[in-house]
Amino acid sequence: MKITQSLQILVCMGAKPISNTGGHLPTVRPNITWEDRKMFNFIWPIGLVVLSNVVYHVCAKSVPEGMNPFASLTVTYIIGAVISAILYFAFNKGGNLLSEYSKLNWAPFVLGIVIVGLELGFIFAYKAGWQVSIASIVQSSFLALALIFVGCLLYKEALTWNKLAGIVICLVGLIFINYK
């Protein structure tokens, strides 16, 4: 593909040439609005969660059969801690991790405990023979049901007819997923 064709495609996609001087290639700037940025910032975290969850489930199912899951998780959390520290300093130039630790409340400690439960639950489910395509859907459906009520009770979110219909759909979906 020629450079001029590439530039034409970019212009068709909403990019605008900034300059075109004396035979030099024009500089192209995408025409991105504030609303586009807000939508991207709304969507990319979910994309990251989905991608990470796919890899997560492949890894959880691939833990060697004879390996103790607790030993596996120690490696998992060391890697996670190192990557978290690297990302903290990469995105917070001159940041002070100890200063951040002074802001801790109960949530990171409980999150650490429940993450172990989450990891172990999936590792043991896969070792027990659950299929990747079924285990995740079953737990996600029950999780969605539970979080509807958590949202209502703890965060005063409304329990709407749409949410009630979603509960029914989740339950019907579970029947179809597990029907043999």
C-alpha positions as CSV (number, residue, x, y, z in Angstrom):
1,M,0.0,0.0,0.0
2,K,1.4,3.4,-1.0
3,I,1.7,6.2,1.6
4,T,-0.8,8.3,-0.3
5,Q,-3.4,5.5,-0.1
6,S,-2.7,5.2,3.7
7,L,-3.3,8.9,4.1
8,Q,-6.5,8.8,2.1
9,I,-7.8,6.0,4.3
10,L,-6.9,8.0,7.5
11,V,-8.7,11.0,6.1
12,C,-11.8,8.9,5.3
13,M,-11.7,7.7,8.9
14,G,-11.9,11.2,10.2
15,A,-8.2,12.3,10.3
16,K,-7.4,15.8,9.1
17,P,-4.2,16.9,7.4
18,I,-2.4,19.5,9.5
19,S,0.0,20.7,6.8
20,N,1.1,19.9,3.3
21,T,4.1,21.9,2.4
22,G,6.4,21.8,-0.6
23,G,6.2,18.1,-1.5
24,H,6.6,16.9,2.0
25,L,4.2,14.3,3.3
26,P,1.3,15.9,5.2
27,T,1.1,15.4,9.0
28,V,-2.2,13.7,9.9
29,R,-4.0,14.2,13.2
30,P,-7.0,12.0,14.0
31,N,-10.2,14.0,14.6
32,I,-10.9,12.7,18.1
33,T,-13.5,14.5,20.1
34,W,-13.8,14.7,23.9
35,E,-16.8,12.3,23.7
36,D,-14.7,9.8,21.8
37,R,-12.0,10.0,24.5
38,K,-14.7,9.5,27.2
39,M,-16.1,6.5,25.4
40,F,-12.6,5.0,24.9
41,N,-11.8,5.5,28.6
42,F,-15.1,3.8,29.4
43,I,-14.5,0.8,27.1
44,W,-10.8,0.0,27.3
45,P,-10.8,-1.3,30.9
46,I,-13.5,-3.8,30.0
47,G,-11.4,-4.9,27.0
48,L,-8.5,-5.4,29.3
49,V,-10.6,-7.4,31.8
50,V,-11.9,-9.7,29.0
51,L,-8.4,-10.2,27.5
52,S,-6.9,-10.8,31.0
53,N,-9.7,-13.2,31.9
54,V,-9.2,-15.3,28.8
55,V,-5.5,-15.6,29.5
56,Y,-6.2,-16.1,33.3
57,H,-8.5,-19.1,32.6
58,V,-6.0,-20.7,30.2
59,C,-3.3,-20.3,32.8
60,A,-5.5,-21.5,35.7
61,K,-6.4,-24.7,33.7
62,S,-2.7,-25.2,32.7
63,V,-1.3,-25.3,36.3
64,P,0.5,-28.7,36.3
65,E,-1.6,-31.5,37.7
66,G,1.0,-32.6,40.3
67,M,1.9,-29.0,41.4
68,N,0.5,-27.8,44.7
69,P,-1.8,-24.8,43.9
70,F,-0.5,-22.8,46.8
71,A,3.1,-23.0,45.4
72,S,1.8,-22.0,42.0
73,L,0.1,-19.0,43.6
74,T,3.2,-17.8,45.3
75,V,4.9,-17.4,41.9
76,T,1.7,-15.8,40.6
77,Y,1.7,-13.2,43.3
78,I,5.4,-12.4,43.2
79,I,5.1,-11.7,39.5
80,G,2.0,-9.7,40.1
81,A,3.7,-7.6,42.9
82,V,6.8,-7.0,40.7
83,I,4.6,-5.9,37.7
84,S,2.5,-3.7,39.9
85,A,5.5,-2.0,41.4
86,I,7.0,-1.4,37.9
87,L,3.7,0.0,36.6
88,Y,3.4,2.2,39.7
89,F,6.7,3.8,39.1
90,A,6.2,4.0,35.3
91,F,3.0,5.9,35.6
92,N,4.0,8.0,38.7
93,K,7.4,9.5,38.0
94,G,8.9,10.4,41.4
95,G,6.1,8.5,43.2
96,N,6.6,7.3,46.8
97,L,5.2,3.9,47.3
98,L,5.6,4.1,51.1
99,S,3.5,7.3,51.1
100,E,0.8,5.5,49.1
101,Y,0.8,2.6,51.7
102,S,0.0,5.2,54.4
103,K,-3.4,5.6,52.7
104,L,-4.4,2.0,53.0
105,N,-7.7,0.9,54.4
106,W,-9.2,-2.6,54.9
107,A,-10.0,-3.1,51.2
108,P,-6.6,-4.1,49.8
109,F,-6.1,-6.6,52.7
110,V,-9.5,-8.3,52.1
111,L,-9.0,-8.1,48.4
112,G,-5.7,-10.1,48.8
113,I,-7.6,-12.8,50.8
114,V,-10.5,-13.0,48.3
115,I,-8.1,-13.1,45.3
116,V,-6.5,-16.2,46.8
117,G,-10.0,-17.7,47.1
118,L,-10.8,-16.8,43.5
119,E,-7.6,-18.3,42.2
120,L,-7.8,-21.4,44.2
121,G,-11.5,-21.9,43.4
122,F,-10.8,-21.9,39.6
123,I,-7.6,-24.0,39.9
124,F,-9.5,-26.7,42.0
125,A,-12.5,-26.5,39.7
126,Y,-10.3,-27.1,36.6
127,K,-8.5,-29.9,38.4
128,A,-11.9,-31.4,39.3
129,G,-12.7,-31.5,35.6
130,W,-14.7,-28.4,34.9
131,Q,-14.5,-27.2,31.3
132,V,-13.2,-23.7,30.7
133,S,-16.2,-22.8,28.6
134,I,-18.6,-23.9,31.4
135,A,-16.9,-23.0,34.7
136,S,-16.5,-19.3,33.8
137,I,-20.1,-18.9,32.6
138,V,-21.6,-20.7,35.6
139,Q,-19.6,-18.6,38.1
140,S,-20.2,-15.4,36.1
141,S,-23.9,-16.0,36.1
142,F,-24.0,-16.6,39.9
143,L,-21.7,-13.6,40.4
144,A,-24.0,-11.4,38.3
145,L,-27.0,-12.5,40.4
146,A,-25.1,-11.9,43.7
147,L,-23.8,-8.5,42.6
148,I,-27.3,-7.3,41.7
149,F,-28.3,-7.8,45.3
150,V,-25.0,-6.4,46.7
151,G,-25.6,-3.3,44.6
152,C,-29.1,-2.9,46.0
153,L,-28.2,-3.6,49.6
154,L,-24.8,-1.9,50.0
155,Y,-24.8,0.8,47.3
156,K,-28.6,1.6,47.1
157,E,-28.7,0.8,43.4
158,A,-32.2,0.3,42.0
159,L,-33.6,-3.2,41.4
160,T,-35.3,-2.6,38.1
161,W,-37.5,-4.9,36.0
162,N,-34.6,-5.1,33.5
163,K,-32.4,-6.5,36.2
164,L,-35.0,-8.9,37.3
165,A,-35.4,-10.1,33.7
166,G,-31.6,-10.4,33.6
167,I,-31.7,-12.7,36.6
168,V,-34.3,-14.9,34.9
169,I,-32.2,-15.0,31.7
170,C,-29.1,-15.9,33.7
171,L,-30.9,-18.8,35.3
172,V,-32.4,-20.0,32.1
173,G,-28.9,-19.7,30.5
174,L,-27.5,-21.9,33.3
175,I,-30.1,-24.6,32.6
176,F,-29.2,-24.6,28.9
177,I,-25.4,-24.5,29.5
178,N,-25.6,-27.5,31.9
179,Y,-28.3,-29.5,30.0
180,K,-27.0,-32.7,28.5
